C-alpha cells in the first residue's frame, strides 16, 4: 500500500512542475463552466425556476459535474502506448501490480486537478453565479465519498476500453465515443432534471448517472437517508460489475500478449 501511495504522491508532485498547465487548467475549467452557465442563464431569462429547478441548482450541478469531469481527465492512451512500444513487458517485471499503480497515479493527478484546477475555477465562478450551499456538513462529507465512488466507476469504464488495446490497433475512437456518452448521459452537458422521463429510465440501468449526478443530489439534499444509501449501494454494485469486467479483459489480454511474444 505504501508503494502505491508513493506513486500517487510522485504524480501529484510531477504535475506541480508544469506551471503553464496549472494556469491553463484553471482557465479551461472556468471557461467551460462559464459557457454552460451563460447558455442556461439565457434560457431561464427572468424566470426564477423551471419545473421546480432553480438556476442556482443548475449552476451548482454544472460546477460540480463539469469541474469534476475536468479534474478526472487523464491519459487514457497510456496502456495502448505501452502495448505498442512493447514496454508493457517491462511493467510486468516491476514488483507492483500494474493496474493498482495506474490507478494510484491517476488518482494523484486527479487530486492535483481538484485542488489547483477545480477549486480555483469554482472561486471564479462564484464571482458571477450564486451556488447552492450543501444541505449540511454531513451531506457534504457523504458527497465526497460518493465522488470517490463515481470516480472509480468512470476509471473502470476507461480501463475496460484501454484493455482492448491488446486486440485493437487503436482505441482512440472508442474512447472518444465513450467520453461523449459520459458527458451526455451523466448529466454533465444537460442536467438530469431536464431529460425526458423515458431517457432517465434508460439511464437508470447504466452506470452513468452514478458518476456525477448522485454526488450532486446528495450535496443538494434531494435524497433521504435511505435514498442516499440506495444510490451509494448502486455505485458500489457498478464498481463490482465493472471491476469484474475489467479483470476479465485484463487477464485475457495479458494471455494474448504472452502468446504473441512467443
Backbone torsions as a table, in degrees:
resi	resn	phi	psi	omega
1	UNK	NA	-38.6	179.6
2	UNK	-60.7	-38.8	-178.8
3	UNK	-63.4	-41.6	-178.4
4	UNK	-70.7	-33.5	175.3
5	UNK	-63.9	-38.6	178.2
6	UNK	-64.5	-37.9	177.1
7	UNK	-61.1	-43.2	179.9
8	UNK	-64.5	-44.9	179.9
9	UNK	-63.9	-41.9	-179.6
10	UNK	-62.3	-42.7	178.7
11	UNK	-64.5	-40.8	177.5
12	UNK	-59.5	-45.6	-179.4
13	UNK	-66.8	-38.4	179.0
14	UNK	-61.6	-40.3	-179.5
15	UNK	-66.1	-28.1	-178.8
16	UNK	-72.0	-16.5	-178.7
17	UNK	-78.7	-17.2	-177.5
18	UNK	-98.7	91.6	-175.2
19	UNK	-65.2	-40.0	-178.9
20	UNK	-64.5	-41.3	178.1
21	UNK	-61.8	-35.4	178.7
22	UNK	-59.7	-52.0	-177.7
23	UNK	-71.6	-39.9	-179.6
24	UNK	-66.5	-31.9	176.8
25	UNK	-63.3	-41.8	178.2
26	UNK	-64.6	-46.5	-178.6
27	UNK	-61.8	-46.1	-178.1
28	UNK	-61.9	-46.5	-179.2
29	UNK	-65.2	-42.2	-179.3
30	UNK	-64.1	-45.8	-179.5
31	UNK	-63.6	-42.9	-179.7
32	UNK	-59.6	-47.8	179.6
33	UNK	-64.5	-43.2	-177.4
34	UNK	-62.1	-40.9	-179.4
35	UNK	-61.4	-47.5	180.0
36	UNK	-64.6	-39.4	179.7
37	UNK	-65.8	-38.6	178.5
38	UNK	-64.1	-40.0	179.0
39	UNK	-62.3	-47.9	-178.0
40	UNK	-74.1	-26.9	176.1
41	UNK	-66.7	-37.8	177.6
42	UNK	-68.1	-38.4	179.7
43	UNK	-67.3	-37.1	178.8
44	UNK	-71.4	-34.8	-178.8
45	UNK	59.6	-125.4	179.3
46	UNK	-92.6	-0.3	-178.8
47	UNK	-72.3	140.7	179.6
48	UNK	-85.2	-28.0	178.5
49	UNK	-156.7	158.1	176.9
50	UNK	-129.8	119.3	-177.9
51	UNK	54.2	36.5	177.8
52	UNK	82.3	0.4	180.0
53	UNK	-103.4	114.8	-179.1
54	UNK	-81.6	161.2	177.5
55	UNK	-63.8	-31.8	177.0
56	UNK	-59.4	-41.9	179.2
57	UNK	-65.6	-41.0	178.4
58	UNK	-64.1	-44.0	179.3
59	UNK	-61.0	-43.3	179.5
60	UNK	-63.4	-40.8	178.3
61	UNK	-60.6	-44.6	-178.5
62	UNK	-67.2	-41.3	-179.3
63	UNK	-62.1	-45.9	-179.1
64	UNK	-69.9	-49.5	-175.5
65	UNK	-67.8	-53.0	-178.7
66	UNK	-69.1	-37.7	178.7
67	UNK	-62.5	-46.6	179.9
68	UNK	-69.2	-36.9	179.8
69	UNK	-63.8	-35.4	176.3
70	UNK	-70.6	-38.5	-179.0
71	UNK	-69.3	-30.3	-175.0
72	UNK	-91.6	9.3	175.8
73	UNK	-78.6	140.1	177.8
74	UNK	-154.5	177.5	-177.4
75	UNK	-71.9	100.2	-178.7
76	UNK	-85.2	0.4	177.4
77	UNK	-99.2	6.4	-175.2
78	UNK	-57.2	-51.5	-177.9
79	UNK	-66.0	-42.1	179.6
80	UNK	-60.5	-43.1	179.5
81	UNK	-62.1	-39.6	179.5
82	UNK	-68.0	-35.9	178.8
83	UNK	-69.4	-41.1	-177.5
84	UNK	-65.6	-43.4	-176.8
85	UNK	-90.7	0.3	175.7
86	UNK	82.8	-2.2	-177.1
87	UNK	-72.5	-9.1	177.5
88	UNK	-61.1	-30.5	179.0
89	UNK	-63.3	-37.9	178.4
90	UNK	-68.0	-31.0	178.9
91	UNK	-63.5	-34.7	-178.5
92	UNK	-71.4	-17.9	-179.6
93	UNK	-82.7	-14.7	-178.6
94	UNK	-75.7	146.7	-176.4
95	UNK	-78.4	34.1	177.4
96	UNK	-136.8	156.7	177.2
97	UNK	-74.8	125.7	-175.8
98	UNK	-60.5	-43.1	-177.4
99	UNK	-64.3	-45.9	-180.0
100	UNK	-67.6	-33.1	177.2
101	UNK	-66.3	-43.2	178.8
102	UNK	-62.3	-43.5	178.7
103	UNK	-62.4	-42.5	-179.5
104	UNK	-61.4	-45.9	-179.7
105	UNK	-65.4	-41.3	179.6
106	UNK	-65.5	-37.9	178.3
107	UNK	-70.2	-34.5	175.2
108	UNK	-62.5	-42.1	177.5
109	UNK	-66.9	-39.7	179.0
110	UNK	-63.2	-40.9	177.5
111	UNK	-62.2	-40.7	178.1
112	UNK	-60.8	-46.4	-177.2
113	UNK	-67.9	-34.3	177.1
114	UNK	-64.8	-44.3	-176.7
115	UNK	-73.2	-40.0	-171.1
116	UNK	-111.9	-4.5	174.0
117	UNK	-117.1	-55.8	-173.8
118	UNK	-66.6	-52.0	-177.0
119	UNK	-64.7	-45.1	176.1
120	UNK	-62.1	-38.2	178.3
121	UNK	-63.8	-36.6	178.0
122	UNK	-64.3	-40.5	178.5
123	UNK	-61.7	-44.1	178.4
124	UNK	-64.7	-36.8	179.6
125	UNK	-63.0	-35.5	-179.1
126	UNK	-63.7	-17.5	-179.4
127	UNK	-72.7	-24.6	-178.6
128	UNK	-129.5	5.8	177.1
129	UNK	-150.4	134.3	176.0
130	UNK	-82.6	137.1	179.2
131	UNK	-113.2	152.9	176.8
132	UNK	-73.9	134.3	174.6
133	UNK	-74.0	161.3	177.0
134	UNK	-63.5	151.3	-179.5
135	UNK	-55.6	-40.0	176.6
136	UNK	-164.0	171.7	177.6
137	UNK	-66.3	-31.8	176.9
138	UNK	-64.2	-45.3	177.9
139	UNK	-60.8	-38.4	-179.8
140	UNK	-65.4	-43.7	-179.8
141	UNK	-66.9	-40.1	177.5
142	UNK	-65.8	-36.9	177.3
143	UNK	-59.9	-38.6	179.0
144	UNK	-62.9	-38.9	176.7
145	UNK	-65.1	-41.8	178.9
146	UNK	-64.7	-36.0	176.7
147	UNK	-61.6	-43.2	178.2
148	UNK	-61.6	-43.0	178.2
149	UNK	-64.6	-40.2	177.6
150	UNK	-63.0	-38.3	177.7
151	UNK	-62.7	-43.2	-179.6
152	UNK	-63.7	-36.9	177.0
153	UNK	-62.8	-48.3	180.0
154	UNK	-62.8	-41.3	-178.9
155	UNK	-65.3	-40.4	-179.8
156	UNK	-68.3	-36.8	175.5
157	UNK	-60.6	-44.5	178.2
158	UNK	-63.6	-42.6	-179.1
159	UNK	-61.8	-40.8	178.9
160	UNK	-57.7	-45.8	-179.9
161	UNK	-68.3	-38.8	179.0
162	UNK	-61.5	-35.2	-179.8
163	UNK	-66.1	-18.6	177.7
164	UNK	-69.9	-7.5	176.1
165	UNK	-61.1	-22.6	179.0
166	UNK	-69.0	-21.0	-177.8
167	UNK	-114.2	-29.7	-174.7
168	UNK	-104.3	150.5	178.7
169	UNK	-68.7	-37.6	179.2
170	UNK	-148.1	136.7	177.6
171	UNK	-107.6	8.9	-176.8
172	UNK	-58.7	-45.2	-179.0
173	UNK	-63.2	-40.7	-179.9
174	UNK	-67.8	-38.5	178.0
175	UNK	-63.4	-39.8	178.3
176	UNK	-62.4	-44.5	178.1
177	UNK	-63.4	-41.8	178.2
178	UNK	-59.3	-43.2	-179.2
179	UNK	-63.2	-36.9	178.0
180	UNK	-64.6	-46.8	178.9
181	UNK	-60.1	-42.7	-179.2
182	UNK	-63.1	-45.7	-177.8
183	UNK	-63.8	-38.9	-177.1
184	UNK	-79.5	-48.5	-171.1
185	UNK	-85.0	-10.7	179.0
186	UNK	-92.4	-3.6	-179.1
187	UNK	86.5	13.3	-179.4
188	UNK	-74.5	-47.5	-179.8
189	UNK	-83.0	-42.5	178.8
190	UNK	-124.6	117.5	-179.5
191	UNK	-52.7	140.7	-176.8
192	UNK	-58.7	-26.9	-179.7
193	UNK	-60.5	-31.7	-173.8
194	UNK	-94.9	0.3	-179.7
195	UNK	-77.8	149.1	177.7
196	UNK	-59.4	146.9	-177.8
197	UNK	-58.6	-38.7	-179.3
198	UNK	-62.3	-41.2	-179.8
199	UNK	-69.4	-38.0	179.0
200	UNK	-63.2	-34.3	178.1
201	UNK	-67.2	-36.4	177.7
202	UNK	-68.9	-45.0	-178.9
203	UNK	-62.0	-30.5	-179.6
204	UNK	-61.1	-22.1	179.2
205	UNK	-94.7	9.4	178.4
206	UNK	-118.9	165.2	179.4
207	UNK	-81.8	-4.3	-170.5
208	UNK	-66.4	-39.1	-179.5
209	UNK	-61.5	-30.5	-175.8
210	UNK	-75.9	-12.9	-174.7
211	UNK	-73.9	-54.3	-176.1
212	UNK	-119.6	-37.5	-171.2
213	UNK	-70.3	-35.6	176.9
214	UNK	-60.1	-48.2	175.1
215	UNK	-58.3	-37.4	179.0
216	UNK	-63.6	-45.4	179.7
217	UNK	-61.7	-40.5	178.5
218	UNK	-65.1	-44.2	-179.8
219	UNK	-58.8	-43.8	-177.1
220	UNK	-79.6	-9.0	-179.8
221	UNK	75.9	27.3	-179.3
222	UNK	-79.2	-13.5	-174.9
223	UNK	-111.8	143.1	173.4
224	UNK	-76.8	173.0	-179.5
225	UNK	-58.7	-44.2	179.6
226	UNK	-66.2	-37.3	179.0
227	UNK	-68.1	-36.6	176.9
228	UNK	-62.8	-45.8	178.6
229	UNK	-61.7	-40.3	178.8
230	UNK	-64.1	-47.5	-178.4
231	UNK	-62.7	-42.9	-179.9
232	UNK	-71.5	-30.1	173.9
233	UNK	-64.4	-39.8	176.2
234	UNK	-62.0	-41.4	177.2
235	UNK	-58.8	-44.9	179.8
236	UNK	-64.8	-38.0	178.7
237	UNK	-63.4	-43.9	179.4
238	UNK	-65.2	-36.7	176.5
239	UNK	-62.0	-41.7	178.3
240	UNK	-64.2	-45.4	-179.1
241	UNK	-64.5	-50.2	-178.4
242	UNK	-66.1	-35.2	177.5
243	UNK	-62.9	-40.9	178.4
244	UNK	-66.1	-41.3	179.1
245	UNK	-64.3	-44.8	179.3
246	UNK	-61.1	-43.0	179.3
247	UNK	-63.2	-38.2	179.1
248	UNK	-62.4	-50.8	-179.2
249	UNK	-66.0	-36.3	179.6
250	UNK	-62.8	-47.9	-179.0
251	UNK	-63.9	-42.8	178.5
252	UNK	-64.4	-41.1	-178.4
253	UNK	-67.0	-42.0	179.0
254	UNK	-62.9	-41.2	178.5
255	UNK	-63.3	-39.2	179.5
256	UNK	-66.9	-38.8	178.8
257	UNK	-64.1	-40.9	178.7
258	UNK	-63.7	-42.3	179.5
259	UNK	-62.4	-44.3	-179.2
260	UNK	-66.0	-29.6	-178.6
261	UNK	-79.5	-0.6	174.6
262	UNK	113.2	NA	NA
